[in-house]
Amino acid sequence: MNETKLSLKGNWNVIKGKLKQTYGELTDDDLKYTEGQEDELVGRIQTRVGATSAEIRHLLGKYGG
């Protein structure tokens, strides 16, 4: 599987807020982001909400611009 590298630079707080609106069960701990650790972020969100990696990456790309 060839996954596209996520570009989450910019206003992470805005992206995080939109994710919380979409998935109310997400916590700040779920959404801790460190540059270069996008796969871990996707994994935490995926585990919490039960969505696929592709769905999470799509949303992150959509919200991130």
All heavy atoms as TSV, in Angstrom:
chain	resi	resn	atom	element	x	y	z
A	1	MET	N	N	0.853	-1.179	0.000
A	1	MET	CA	C	0.000	0.000	0.000
A	1	MET	C	C	0.894	1.236	0.000
A	1	MET	O	O	1.780	1.378	0.817
A	1	MET	CB	C	-0.879	-0.015	1.257
A	1	MET	CG	C	-1.752	1.191	1.366
A	1	MET	SD	S	-2.788	1.342	2.853
A	1	MET	CE	C	-2.958	-0.263	3.502
A	2	ASN	N	N	0.643	2.145	-0.907
A	2	ASN	CA	C	1.420	3.360	-1.006
A	2	ASN	C	C	0.606	4.511	-0.462
A	2	ASN	O	O	-0.311	4.985	-1.112
A	2	ASN	CB	C	1.806	3.607	-2.470
A	2	ASN	CG	C	2.710	4.805	-2.630
A	2	ASN	OD1	O	3.185	5.365	-1.649
A	2	ASN	ND2	N	2.941	5.197	-3.861
A	3	GLU	N	N	0.935	4.968	0.748
A	3	GLU	CA	C	0.169	6.030	1.372
A	3	GLU	C	C	0.833	7.371	1.113
A	3	GLU	O	O	2.041	7.495	1.168
A	3	GLU	CB	C	0.049	5.778	2.870
A	3	GLU	CG	C	-0.746	4.518	3.160
A	3	GLU	CD	C	-0.964	4.296	4.638
A	3	GLU	OE1	O	-0.403	5.033	5.451
A	3	GLU	OE2	O	-1.696	3.366	4.963
A	4	THR	N	N	0.028	8.344	0.820
A	4	THR	CA	C	0.515	9.678	0.550
A	4	THR	C	C	1.012	10.317	1.831
A	4	THR	O	O	0.385	10.207	2.876
A	4	THR	CB	C	-0.629	10.539	-0.034
A	4	THR	OG1	O	-1.165	9.873	-1.161
A	4	THR	CG2	C	-0.138	11.907	-0.416
A	5	LYS	N	N	2.136	10.979	1.731
A	5	LYS	CA	C	2.685	11.693	2.885
A	5	LYS	C	C	1.760	12.844	3.235
A	5	LYS	O	O	1.359	13.619	2.366
A	5	LYS	CB	C	4.078	12.226	2.519
A	5	LYS	CG	C	4.770	12.978	3.600
A	5	LYS	CD	C	5.429	12.049	4.562
A	5	LYS	CE	C	6.309	12.852	5.505
A	5	LYS	NZ	N	6.633	12.133	6.687
A	6	LEU	N	N	1.384	12.934	4.496
A	6	LEU	CA	C	0.488	13.996	4.927
A	6	LEU	C	C	1.265	15.281	5.153
A	6	LEU	O	O	2.378	15.253	5.640
A	6	LEU	CB	C	-0.200	13.607	6.238
A	6	LEU	CG	C	-1.182	12.470	6.162
A	6	LEU	CD1	C	-1.629	12.082	7.558
A	6	LEU	CD2	C	-2.376	12.849	5.323
A	7	SER	N	N	0.664	16.364	4.830
A	7	SER	CA	C	1.244	17.670	5.096
A	7	SER	C	C	0.335	18.372	6.093
A	7	SER	O	O	-0.711	18.897	5.728
A	7	SER	CB	C	1.355	18.483	3.811
A	7	SER	OG	O	1.875	19.756	4.103
A	8	LEU	N	N	0.739	18.347	7.356
A	8	LEU	CA	C	-0.114	18.903	8.402
A	8	LEU	C	C	0.427	20.217	8.955
A	8	LEU	O	O	-0.045	20.700	9.961
A	8	LEU	CB	C	-0.269	17.896	9.542
A	8	LEU	CG	C	-0.936	16.590	9.149
A	8	LEU	CD1	C	-0.994	15.646	10.339
A	8	LEU	CD2	C	-2.314	16.817	8.588
A	9	LYS	N	N	1.426	20.763	8.277
A	9	LYS	CA	C	1.925	22.065	8.714
A	9	LYS	C	C	0.824	23.082	8.521
A	9	LYS	O	O	-0.125	22.881	7.783
A	9	LYS	CB	C	3.157	22.462	7.906
A	9	LYS	CG	C	4.385	21.690	8.287
A	9	LYS	CD	C	5.577	22.249	7.586
A	9	LYS	CE	C	6.821	21.539	8.065
A	9	LYS	NZ	N	8.021	22.075	7.440
A	10	GLY	N	N	0.990	24.203	9.147
A	10	GLY	CA	C	-0.051	25.220	9.059
A	10	GLY	C	C	-0.725	25.327	10.400
A	10	GLY	O	O	-0.090	25.179	11.435
A	11	ASN	N	N	-1.999	25.524	10.395
A	11	ASN	CA	C	-2.708	25.736	11.642
A	11	ASN	C	C	-3.276	24.426	12.176
A	11	ASN	O	O	-4.430	24.086	11.925
A	11	ASN	CB	C	-3.803	26.785	11.446
A	11	ASN	CG	C	-4.267	27.339	12.770
A	11	ASN	OD1	O	-3.999	26.765	13.828
A	11	ASN	ND2	N	-4.959	28.435	12.727
A	12	TRP	N	N	-2.461	23.691	12.910
A	12	TRP	CA	C	-2.868	22.404	13.454
A	12	TRP	C	C	-4.071	22.545	14.374
A	12	TRP	O	O	-4.932	21.671	14.431
A	12	TRP	CB	C	-1.697	21.728	14.164
A	12	TRP	CG	C	-2.101	20.464	14.862
A	12	TRP	CD1	C	-2.001	20.196	16.189
A	12	TRP	CD2	C	-2.688	19.292	14.274
A	12	TRP	NE1	N	-2.501	18.944	16.464
A	12	TRP	CE2	C	-2.926	18.365	15.305
A	12	TRP	CE3	C	-3.054	18.944	12.983
A	12	TRP	CZ2	C	-3.499	17.121	15.084
A	12	TRP	CZ3	C	-3.622	17.711	12.757
A	12	TRP	CH2	C	-3.835	16.813	13.799
A	13	ASN	N	N	-4.180	23.664	15.085
A	13	ASN	CA	C	-5.320	23.842	15.989
A	13	ASN	C	C	-6.648	23.865	15.232
A	13	ASN	O	O	-7.655	23.362	15.722
A	13	ASN	CB	C	-5.160	25.119	16.819
A	13	ASN	CG	C	-4.089	24.966	17.866
A	13	ASN	OD1	O	-3.866	23.879	18.385
A	13	ASN	ND2	N	-3.405	26.047	18.173
A	14	VAL	N	N	-6.662	24.428	14.033
A	14	VAL	CA	C	-7.875	24.454	13.218
A	14	VAL	C	C	-8.216	23.035	12.759
A	14	VAL	O	O	-9.367	22.601	12.852
A	14	VAL	CB	C	-7.707	25.395	12.001
A	14	VAL	CG1	C	-8.877	25.252	11.043
A	14	VAL	CG2	C	-7.570	26.832	12.463
A	15	ILE	N	N	-7.211	22.303	12.285
A	15	ILE	CA	C	-7.423	20.924	11.834
A	15	ILE	C	C	-7.937	20.081	12.993
A	15	ILE	O	O	-8.890	19.314	12.854
A	15	ILE	CB	C	-6.116	20.327	11.265
A	15	ILE	CG1	C	-5.667	21.122	10.040
A	15	ILE	CG2	C	-6.302	18.851	10.921
A	15	ILE	CD1	C	-4.267	20.788	9.569
A	16	LYS	N	N	-7.307	20.237	14.151
A	16	LYS	CA	C	-7.694	19.481	15.342
A	16	LYS	C	C	-9.144	19.782	15.724
A	16	LYS	O	O	-9.911	18.875	16.040
A	16	LYS	CB	C	-6.739	19.840	16.491
A	16	LYS	CG	C	-6.892	18.995	17.712
A	16	LYS	CD	C	-5.738	19.148	18.674
A	16	LYS	CE	C	-5.618	20.499	19.284
A	16	LYS	NZ	N	-4.651	20.544	20.391
A	17	GLY	N	N	-9.537	21.047	15.665
A	17	GLY	CA	C	-10.912	21.429	15.986
A	17	GLY	C	C	-11.923	20.797	15.036
A	17	GLY	O	O	-12.977	20.330	15.462
A	18	LYS	N	N	-11.582	20.762	13.754
A	18	LYS	CA	C	-12.486	20.155	12.768
A	18	LYS	C	C	-12.599	18.651	12.989
A	18	LYS	O	O	-13.678	18.082	12.839
A	18	LYS	CB	C	-12.010	20.472	11.357
A	18	LYS	CG	C	-12.222	21.930	10.995
A	18	LYS	CD	C	-11.772	22.235	9.598
A	18	LYS	CE	C	-12.016	23.691	9.259
A	18	LYS	NZ	N	-11.660	24.007	7.878
A	19	LEU	N	N	-11.501	18.006	13.349
A	19	LEU	CA	C	-11.554	16.576	13.640
A	19	LEU	C	C	-12.438	16.301	14.856
A	19	LEU	O	O	-13.203	15.344	14.872
A	19	LEU	CB	C	-10.148	16.017	13.880
A	19	LEU	CG	C	-9.298	15.823	12.636
A	19	LEU	CD1	C	-7.851	15.535	13.028
A	19	LEU	CD2	C	-9.846	14.702	11.782
A	20	LYS	N	N	-12.335	17.159	15.876
A	20	LYS	CA	C	-13.168	16.983	17.070
A	20	LYS	C	C	-14.646	17.199	16.749
A	20	LYS	O	O	-15.505	16.556	17.340
A	20	LYS	CB	C	-12.725	17.940	18.180
A	20	LYS	CG	C	-11.485	17.486	18.899
A	20	LYS	CD	C	-11.178	18.439	20.030
A	20	LYS	CE	C	-10.097	17.926	20.917
A	20	LYS	NZ	N	-9.854	18.827	22.056
A	21	GLN	N	N	-14.935	18.110	15.811
A	21	GLN	CA	C	-16.324	18.305	15.398
A	21	GLN	C	C	-16.851	17.070	14.679
A	21	GLN	O	O	-18.003	16.680	14.862
A	21	GLN	CB	C	-16.437	19.515	14.477
A	21	GLN	CG	C	-16.290	20.831	15.179
A	21	GLN	CD	C	-16.308	22.010	14.214
A	21	GLN	OE1	O	-16.334	21.846	13.003
A	21	GLN	NE2	N	-16.283	23.206	14.770
A	22	THR	N	N	-16.004	16.470	13.854
A	22	THR	CA	C	-16.405	15.283	13.104
A	22	THR	C	C	-16.514	14.068	14.005
A	22	THR	O	O	-17.446	13.282	13.895
A	22	THR	CB	C	-15.392	15.007	11.972
A	22	THR	OG1	O	-15.313	16.163	11.129
A	22	THR	CG2	C	-15.811	13.813	11.128
A	23	TYR	N	N	-15.535	13.903	14.890
A	23	TYR	CA	C	-15.477	12.749	15.794
A	23	TYR	C	C	-15.404	13.271	17.228
A	23	TYR	O	O	-14.330	13.511	17.763
A	23	TYR	CB	C	-14.243	11.890	15.507
A	23	TYR	CG	C	-14.213	11.292	14.125
A	23	TYR	CD1	C	-13.295	11.714	13.167
A	23	TYR	CD2	C	-15.095	10.284	13.768
A	23	TYR	CE1	C	-13.262	11.152	11.904
A	23	TYR	CE2	C	-15.072	9.720	12.504
A	23	TYR	CZ	C	-14.146	10.153	11.574
A	23	TYR	OH	O	-14.118	9.600	10.331
A	24	GLY	N	N	-16.551	13.452	17.846
A	24	GLY	CA	C	-16.633	14.020	19.181
A	24	GLY	C	C	-15.910	13.225	20.252
A	24	GLY	O	O	-15.582	13.758	21.311
A	25	GLU	N	N	-15.642	11.955	19.981
A	25	GLU	CA	C	-14.982	11.117	20.985
A	25	GLU	C	C	-13.468	11.314	21.040
A	25	GLU	O	O	-12.804	10.784	21.927
A	25	GLU	CB	C	-15.314	9.631	20.764
A	25	GLU	CG	C	-14.838	9.052	19.449
A	25	GLU	CD	C	-15.843	9.173	18.313
A	25	GLU	OE1	O	-16.646	10.114	18.289
A	25	GLU	OE2	O	-15.824	8.306	17.438
A	26	LEU	N	N	-12.904	12.080	20.115
A	26	LEU	CA	C	-11.458	12.304	20.123
A	26	LEU	C	C	-11.057	13.231	21.260
A	26	LEU	O	O	-11.738	14.208	21.561
A	26	LEU	CB	C	-11.005	12.919	18.794
A	26	LEU	CG	C	-11.056	11.996	17.588
A	26	LEU	CD1	C	-10.758	12.775	16.310
A	26	LEU	CD2	C	-10.077	10.847	17.739
A	27	THR	N	N	-9.934	12.915	21.883
A	27	THR	CA	C	-9.406	13.726	22.979
A	27	THR	C	C	-8.148	14.451	22.510
A	27	THR	O	O	-7.596	14.151	21.447
A	27	THR	CB	C	-9.033	12.839	24.179
A	27	THR	OG1	O	-7.933	11.993	23.806
A	27	THR	CG2	C	-10.214	11.986	24.636
A	28	ASP	N	N	-7.680	15.389	23.327
A	28	ASP	CA	C	-6.425	16.080	23.006
A	28	ASP	C	C	-5.273	15.089	22.936
A	28	ASP	O	O	-4.366	15.244	22.115
A	28	ASP	CB	C	-6.125	17.165	24.041
A	28	ASP	CG	C	-7.028	18.383	23.869
A	28	ASP	OD1	O	-7.524	18.613	22.748
A	28	ASP	OD2	O	-7.232	19.108	24.852
A	29	ASP	N	N	-5.278	14.069	23.785
A	29	ASP	CA	C	-4.227	13.046	23.742
A	29	ASP	C	C	-4.253	12.280	22.422
A	29	ASP	O	O	-3.210	11.955	21.866
A	29	ASP	CB	C	-4.359	12.058	24.907
A	29	ASP	CG	C	-3.860	12.641	26.220
A	29	ASP	OD1	O	-3.106	13.645	26.199
A	29	ASP	OD2	O	-4.214	12.094	27.264
A	30	ASP	N	N	-5.445	11.998	21.911
A	30	ASP	CA	C	-5.566	11.319	20.617
A	30	ASP	C	C	-4.964	12.164	19.504
A	30	ASP	O	O	-4.452	11.638	18.523
A	30	ASP	CB	C	-7.036	11.046	20.261
A	30	ASP	CG	C	-7.713	10.055	21.189
A	30	ASP	OD1	O	-7.034	9.148	21.702
A	30	ASP	OD2	O	-8.927	10.203	21.405
A	31	LEU	N	N	-5.061	13.472	19.654
A	31	LEU	CA	C	-4.683	14.387	18.586
A	31	LEU	C	C	-3.328	15.065	18.788
A	31	LEU	O	O	-3.036	16.059	18.136
A	31	LEU	CB	C	-5.785	15.445	18.405
A	31	LEU	CG	C	-7.123	14.869	17.950
A	31	LEU	CD1	C	-8.201	15.939	17.967
A	31	LEU	CD2	C	-7.008	14.241	16.574
A	32	LYS	N	N	-2.514	14.522	19.675
A	32	LYS	CA	C	-1.159	15.060	19.820
A	32	LYS	C	C	-0.402	14.797	18.528
A	32	LYS	O	O	-0.355	13.677	18.034
A	32	LYS	CB	C	-0.425	14.400	20.990
A	32	LYS	CG	C	-0.881	14.919	22.316
A	32	LYS	CD	C	-0.059	14.337	23.431
A	32	LYS	CE	C	-0.576	14.840	24.759
A	32	LYS	NZ	N	0.100	14.197	25.873
A	33	TYR	N	N	0.172	15.862	17.970
A	33	TYR	CA	C	0.861	15.753	16.687
A	33	TYR	C	C	2.295	16.240	16.807
A	33	TYR	O	O	2.548	17.331	17.305
A	33	TYR	CB	C	0.136	16.569	15.619
A	33	TYR	CG	C	0.922	16.702	14.338
A	33	TYR	CD1	C	1.186	15.576	13.572
A	33	TYR	CD2	C	1.409	17.923	13.930
A	33	TYR	CE1	C	1.921	15.686	12.401
A	33	TYR	CE2	C	2.132	18.033	12.758
A	33	TYR	CZ	C	2.390	16.914	11.998
A	33	TYR	OH	O	3.116	17.020	10.851
A	34	THR	N	N	3.204	15.412	16.363
A	34	THR	CA	C	4.602	15.769	16.263
A	34	THR	C	C	5.004	15.581	14.814
A	34	THR	O	O	4.751	14.518	14.235
A	34	THR	CB	C	5.474	14.877	17.171
A	34	THR	OG1	O	5.006	14.989	18.511
A	34	THR	CG2	C	6.929	15.283	17.102
A	35	GLU	N	N	5.624	16.600	14.243
A	35	GLU	CA	C	6.018	16.515	12.842
A	35	GLU	C	C	6.866	15.270	12.610
A	35	GLU	O	O	7.758	14.950	13.387
A	35	GLU	CB	C	6.807	17.768	12.447
A	35	GLU	CG	C	7.062	17.855	10.963
A	35	GLU	CD	C	7.657	19.180	10.555
A	35	GLU	OE1	O	7.617	20.140	11.333
A	35	GLU	OE2	O	8.163	19.228	9.433
A	36	GLY	N	N	6.545	14.552	11.546
A	36	GLY	CA	C	7.260	13.328	11.212
A	36	GLY	C	C	6.617	12.076	11.782
A	36	GLY	O	O	7.033	10.968	11.485
A	37	GLN	N	N	5.584	12.231	12.618
A	37	GLN	CA	C	4.922	11.076	13.224
A	37	GLN	C	C	3.459	10.995	12.814
A	37	GLN	O	O	2.575	10.672	13.603
A	37	GLN	CB	C	5.063	11.134	14.744
A	37	GLN	CG	C	6.505	11.032	15.184
A	37	GLN	CD	C	6.651	10.994	16.692
A	37	GLN	OE1	O	5.707	11.216	17.429
A	37	GLN	NE2	N	7.850	10.700	17.142
A	38	GLU	N	N	3.224	11.269	11.538
A	38	GLU	CA	C	1.860	11.264	11.020
A	38	GLU	C	C	1.209	9.889	11.121
A	38	GLU	O	O	0.022	9.784	11.413
A	38	GLU	CB	C	1.840	11.738	9.562
A	38	GLU	CG	C	2.184	13.197	9.382
A	38	GLU	CD	C	3.693	13.476	9.305
A	38	GLU	OE1	O	4.499	12.525	9.383
A	38	GLU	OE2	O	4.054	14.650	9.175
A	39	ASP	N	N	1.988	8.831	10.896
A	39	ASP	CA	C	1.422	7.478	10.958
A	39	ASP	C	C	0.899	7.159	12.352
A	39	ASP	O	O	-0.141	6.514	12.497
A	39	ASP	CB	C	2.454	6.434	10.536
A	39	ASP	CG	C	2.767	6.494	9.043
A	39	ASP	OD1	O	1.948	7.049	8.280
A	39	ASP	OD2	O	3.821	5.983	8.643
A	40	GLU	N	N	1.604	7.602	13.384
A	40	GLU	CA	C	1.145	7.375	14.762
A	40	GLU	C	C	-0.156	8.134	15.015
A	40	GLU	O	O	-1.072	7.610	15.647
A	40	GLU	CB	C	2.215	7.808	15.753
A	40	GLU	CG	C	3.417	6.879	15.766
A	40	GLU	CD	C	4.461	7.315	16.766
A	40	GLU	OE1	O	4.109	7.934	17.799
A	40	GLU	OE2	O	5.647	7.040	16.524
A	41	LEU	N	N	-0.239	9.365	14.525
A	41	LEU	CA	C	-1.455	10.161	14.671
A	41	LEU	C	C	-2.630	9.462	14.004
A	41	LEU	O	O	-3.689	9.299	14.605
A	41	LEU	CB	C	-1.252	11.551	14.057
A	41	LEU	CG	C	-2.500	12.430	13.951
A	41	LEU	CD1	C	-2.995	12.822	15.337
A	41	LEU	CD2	C	-2.207	13.659	13.111
A	42	VAL	N	N	-2.439	9.026	12.766
A	42	VAL	CA	C	-3.500	8.331	12.032
A	42	VAL	C	C	-3.920	7.075	12.785
A	42	VAL	O	O	-5.111	6.790	12.923
A	42	VAL	CB	C	-3.056	8.001	10.591
A	42	VAL	CG1	C	-4.053	7.080	9.909
A	42	VAL	CG2	C	-2.877	9.280	9.774
A	43	GLY	N	N	-2.962	6.339	13.310
A	43	GLY	CA	C	-3.257	5.122	14.061
A	43	GLY	C	C	-4.084	5.383	15.304
A	43	GLY	O	O	-5.031	4.637	15.608
A	44	ARG	N	N	-3.746	6.443	16.044
A	44	ARG	CA	C	-4.516	6.776	17.255
A	44	ARG	C	C	-5.957	7.142	16.902
A	44	ARG	O	O	-6.898	6.698	17.554
A	44	ARG	CB	C	-3.852	7.929	18.014
A	44	ARG	CG	C	-2.622	7.533	18.792
A	44	ARG	CD	C	-2.198	8.612	19.773
A	44	ARG	NE	N	-2.012	9.921	19.171
A	44	ARG	CZ	C	-0.879	10.368	18.621
A	44	ARG	NH1	N	0.179	9.593	18.591
A	44	ARG	NH2	N	-0.803	11.580	18.121
A	45	ILE	N	N	-6.120	7.973	15.871
A	45	ILE	CA	C	-7.471	8.376	15.471
A	45	ILE	C	C	-8.252	7.164	14.981
A	45	ILE	O	O	-9.411	6.961	15.346
A	45	ILE	CB	C	-7.412	9.466	14.376
A	45	ILE	CG1	C	-6.753	10.735	14.917
A	45	ILE	CG2	C	-8.817	9.773	13.854
A	45	ILE	CD1	C	-6.439	11.781	13.853
A	46	GLN	N	N	-7.604	6.348	14.180
A	46	GLN	CA	C	-8.236	5.150	13.615
A	46	GLN	C	C	-8.722	4.230	14.728
A	46	GLN	O	O	-9.847	3.725	14.688
A	46	GLN	CB	C	-7.198	4.445	12.740
A	46	GLN	CG	C	-7.712	3.330	11.915
A	46	GLN	CD	C	-6.609	2.744	11.025
A	46	GLN	OE1	O	-5.460	3.158	11.075
A	46	GLN	NE2	N	-6.965	1.766	10.233
A	47	THR	N	N	-7.901	4.014	15.730
A	47	THR	CA	C	-8.266	3.154	16.856
A	47	THR	C	C	-9.458	3.720	17.612
A	47	THR	O	O	-10.380	2.988	17.988
A	47	THR	CB	C	-7.069	3.001	17.815
A	47	THR	OG1	O	-5.996	2.381	17.103
A	47	THR	CG2	C	-7.425	2.156	19.020
A	48	ARG	N	N	-9.473	5.017	17.816
A	48	ARG	CA	C	-10.527	5.654	18.608
A	48	ARG	C	C	-11.879	5.664	17.885
A	48	ARG	O	O	-12.910	5.398	18.488
A	48	ARG	CB	C	-10.111	7.086	18.953
A	48	ARG	CG	C	-11.141	7.875	19.719
A	48	ARG	CD	C	-11.405	7.345	21.078
A	48	ARG	NE	N	-10.356	7.798	21.967
A	48	ARG	CZ	C	-10.422	7.725	23.266
A	48	ARG	NH1	N	-11.483	7.206	23.838
A	48	ARG	NH2	N	-9.442	8.137	24.004
A	49	VAL	N	N	-11.866	5.957	16.576
A	49	VAL	CA	C	-13.138	6.157	15.881
A	49	VAL	C	C	-13.557	4.985	15.003
A	49	VAL	O	O	-14.679	4.945	14.517
A	49	VAL	CB	C	-13.137	7.458	15.040
A	49	VAL	CG1	C	-12.839	8.649	15.920
A	49	VAL	CG2	C	-12.184	7.378	13.874
A	50	GLY	N	N	-12.659	4.044	14.758
A	50	GLY	CA	C	-13.004	2.873	13.964
A	50	GLY	C	C	-13.057	3.123	12.464
A	50	GLY	O	O	-13.639	2.333	11.727
A	51	ALA	N	N	-12.457	4.201	12.010
A	51	ALA	CA	C	-12.414	4.494	10.571
A	51	ALA	C	C	-11.156	3.865	9.972
A	51	ALA	O	O	-10.237	3.490	10.688
A	51	ALA	CB	C	-12.395	6.007	10.354
A	52	THR	N	N	-11.126	3.781	8.655
A	52	THR	CA	C	-9.943	3.231	7.996
A	52	THR	C	C	-8.855	4.293	7.922
A	52	THR	O	O	-9.121	5.498	8.032
A	52	THR	CB	C	-10.259	2.765	6.565
A	52	THR	OG1	O	-10.580	3.918	5.766
A	52	THR	CG2	C	-11.392	1.757	6.531
A	53	SER	N	N	-7.640	3.829	7.712
A	53	SER	CA	C	-6.515	4.744	7.549
A	53	SER	C	C	-6.766	5.693	6.385
A	53	SER	O	O	-6.499	6.892	6.475
A	53	SER	CB	C	-5.232	3.940	7.320
A	53	SER	OG	O	-4.154	4.785	7.046
A	54	ALA	N	N	-7.312	5.177	5.296
A	54	ALA	CA	C	-7.590	6.006	4.121
A	54	ALA	C	C	-8.612	7.108	4.440
A	54	ALA	O	O	-8.465	8.247	3.985
A	54	ALA	CB	C	-8.090	5.142	2.969
A	55	GLU	N	N	-9.628	6.766	5.230
A	55	GLU	CA	C	-10.638	7.759	5.601
A	55	GLU	C	C	-10.021	8.873	6.448
A	55	GLU	O	O	-10.295	10.056	6.229
A	55	GLU	CB	C	-11.779	7.100	6.378
A	55	GLU	CG	C	-12.642	6.190	5.535
A	55	GLU	CD	C	-13.609	5.350	6.352
A	55	GLU	OE1	O	-13.278	4.942	7.485
A	55	GLU	OE2	O	-14.706	5.092	5.832
A	56	ILE	N	N	-9.187	8.485	7.403
A	56	ILE	CA	C	-8.541	9.473	8.271
A	56	ILE	C	C	-7.612	10.356	7.461
A	56	ILE	O	O	-7.622	11.585	7.586
A	56	ILE	CB	C	-7.764	8.782	9.413
A	56	ILE	CG1	C	-8.699	7.927	10.271
A	56	ILE	CG2	C	-7.007	9.811	10.251
A	56	ILE	CD1	C	-9.837	8.656	10.915
A	57	ARG	N	N	-6.807	9.748	6.597
A	57	ARG	CA	C	-5.880	10.523	5.765
A	57	ARG	C	C	-6.631	11.472	4.832
A	57	ARG	O	O	-6.208	12.596	4.598
A	57	ARG	CB	C	-4.966	9.590	4.982
A	57	ARG	CG	C	-3.940	8.929	5.865
A	57	ARG	CD	C	-3.071	7.937	5.110
A	57	ARG	NE	N	-2.081	7.377	5.989
A	57	ARG	CZ	C	-0.941	7.990	6.311
A	57	ARG	NH1	N	-0.648	9.159	5.805
A	57	ARG	NH2	N	-0.086	7.414	7.144
A	58	HIS	N	N	-7.775	11.020	4.323
A	58	HIS	CA	C	-8.599	11.887	3.470
A	58	HIS	C	C	-9.068	13.117	4.242
A	58	HIS	O	O	-8.976	14.250	3.749
A	58	HIS	CB	C	-9.785	11.102	2.910
A	58	HIS	CG	C	-10.747	11.963	2.154
A	58	HIS	ND1	N	-10.502	12.392	0.867
A	58	HIS	CD2	C	-11.940	12.491	2.518
A	58	HIS	CE1	C	-11.518	13.158	0.475
A	58	HIS	NE2	N	-12.404	13.218	1.453
A	59	LEU	N	N	-9.570	12.898	5.453
A	59	LEU	CA	C	-10.035	14.021	6.269
A	59	LEU	C	C	-8.893	14.970	6.619
A	59	LEU	O	O	-9.051	16.188	6.555
A	59	LEU	CB	C	-10.690	13.520	7.557
A	59	LEU	CG	C	-12.124	13.046	7.453
A	59	LEU	CD1	C	-12.603	12.517	8.799
A	59	LEU	CD2	C	-13.025	14.160	6.977
A	60	LEU	N	N	-7.748	14.410	6.997
A	60	LEU	CA	C	-6.615	15.259	7.337
A	60	LEU	C	C	-6.179	16.093	6.130
A	60	LEU	O	O	-5.864	17.276	6.271
A	60	LEU	CB	C	-5.449	14.410	7.848
A	60	LEU	CG	C	-5.647	13.789	9.230
A	60	LEU	CD1	C	-4.521	12.818	9.536
A	60	LEU	CD2	C	-5.733	14.866	10.308
A	61	GLY	N	N	-6.192	15.489	4.959
A	61	GLY	CA	C	-5.856	16.226	3.753
A	61	GLY	C	C	-6.879	17.308	3.431
A	61	GLY	O	O	-6.536	18.426	3.058
A	62	LYS	N	N	-8.139	16.968	3.630
A	62	LYS	CA	C	-9.229	17.913	3.367
A	62	LYS	C	C	-9.159	19.091	4.332
A	62	LYS	O	O	-9.266	20.242	3.923
A	62	LYS	CB	C	-10.565	17.176	3.523
A	62	LYS	CG	C	-11.795	18.021	3.377
A	62	LYS	CD	C	-13.035	17.162	3.562
A	62	LYS	CE	C	-14.261	17.980	3.798
A	62	LYS	NZ	N	-15.427	17.139	4.066
A	63	TYR	N	N	-8.987	18.809	5.609
A	63	TYR	CA	C	-8.957	19.866	6.626
A	63	TYR	C	C	-7.655	20.659	6.570
A	63	TYR	O	O	-7.629	21.819	6.937
A	63	TYR	CB	C	-9.131	19.290	8.025
A	63	TYR	CG	C	-10.484	18.648	8.276
A	63	TYR	CD1	C	-10.631	17.699	9.264
A	63	TYR	CD2	C	-11.604	18.971	7.532
A	63	TYR	CE1	C	-11.846	17.096	9.506
A	63	TYR	CE2	C	-12.830	18.376	7.766
A	63	TYR	CZ	C	-12.935	17.434	8.767
A	63	TYR	OH	O	-14.156	16.849	9.005
A	64	GLY	N	N	-6.592	19.998	6.147
A	64	GLY	CA	C	-5.292	20.670	6.110
A	64	GLY	C	C	-5.085	21.538	4.892
A	64	GLY	O	O	-4.100	22.243	4.784
A	65	GLY	N	N	-6.022	21.501	3.976
A	65	GLY	CA	C	-5.927	22.348	2.800
A	65	GLY	C	C	-5.352	21.607	1.703
A	65	GLY	O	O	-4.937	21.706	0.723
